Amino acid sequence: MQTAQQQDMTWHDICALNDIPKNSGVAALVGDQQIALFSIGKEAQVFAIGNYDPFSNANVLARGIVGSIGDTIVVASPIYKQHFELATGQCVEDETVSVESYAIRIDNNRVFIGLTA
């Protein structure tokens, strides 16, 4: 069952699930938005956040190193090493900074990103 917010989304077919390397990231361009996609773990849990690193002013988060801080899965920016939570886009080191996070749907081994209208 979809939530009301998910019903208002436009879903974009991005790639096959196997196109995203395990425990790593890739970048996708949806309209004019660069999005970083990450496939984590053996069960292929997929996350999508904005690719733009607000600290370095560069689209590089898809190239960051994936890891965890406690139970939180994060990506470390490859430039200045700030950590962003993959589930929410929140910066771990600076609570006033976050990047956009996106809804993900996997259907028939295809990865879809939901964008609000």
Beta strands, then each sheet from edge to edge (+ up, - down):
strand 1: 9-16
strand 2: 24-30
strand 3: 33-40
strand 4: 45-50
strand 5: 52-53
strand 6: 58-59
strand 7: 65-69
strand 8: 72-76
strand 9: 83-85
strand 10: 101-107
strand 11: 110-116
sheet 1: 1+ 11- 10+ 4- 3+ 2-
sheet 2: 5+ 6-
sheet 3: 7+ 8- 9+
end
